Amino acid sequence: MMTKQELRKYIRNQREGNQGDRLHDSVPLIPRLANADTLLIYSALPDEVPTQSLIYELVAQGKTVLLPRVVNDTDMELRRYTGTQDLQVGAFGILEPTGGLFTDYEKIDVAVVPGMAFDKEGHRLGRGKGYYDRFLRLLPNTYKIGICFSWQLVDEVPTDEHDILMDEIMTVDVP
C-alpha cells in the first residue's frame, strides 16, 4: 500500500492528464442535499470538483449554506454564504466567505468535503494539513459526503487514527 505522501504524488500526476475536469460544473442535487436545511460545502480549488453552481442552487432554494474559512495554521471556521459578495480570496488562494460566523454545529445536516483521493470504505486523503479532520470532529452527527472526480476514487487510502470517515463518496465523471 502507498503512503499518504506517495498517494498524493500519484494523484497530482493523474491530475495532469485530467485538466478537462474544470469544464464540468454540474454536481447533481442528490436527495440528501435537497432534503437538508443547513449544509457545509467548500469553495473549490482549481483541481477540485467545482461546487459553485451547486452553491448557487442551494442558496436559491433558501438553504443555509456554510463555507469554511482558514483562520490560522491549524483551524478553520464556518461563515454563512448568501452570494458572491460574501467571497474574497483567502488562505491558499481559496475563495473564502466573509458572511456571518456560524457556530451552531448541531444544525448542520450535511457536509460536502473535498479530498485528493477517497476509497469505497469512506476513507479520505486530504492535502496533509488536517484542517477538515480537525473540524469534522466537531460534527459527529453531520452526514459527511466526500466528493471527487471518478479517477480520484482509489482502491485504498492509507489512514491514521485521527482521520474522519465519510458516510458516502460521490464521484463526478469527467465530461
ABEGO torsion letter per residue (X at the ends): XBBAAAAAAAAAAAAAAAAAAAABBBBBBBAAAAABABBBBBBBBAABBBAAAAAAAAAAAGBBBBBBBBABAABBBBBBBAEAAABBBBBGGBBBBABBBBABAAABABBBBBBABBBAAGBBBBAGAGAAAAAAAABAABBBBBBBBAAABBABBBBBAABBBBABBBBBBBX
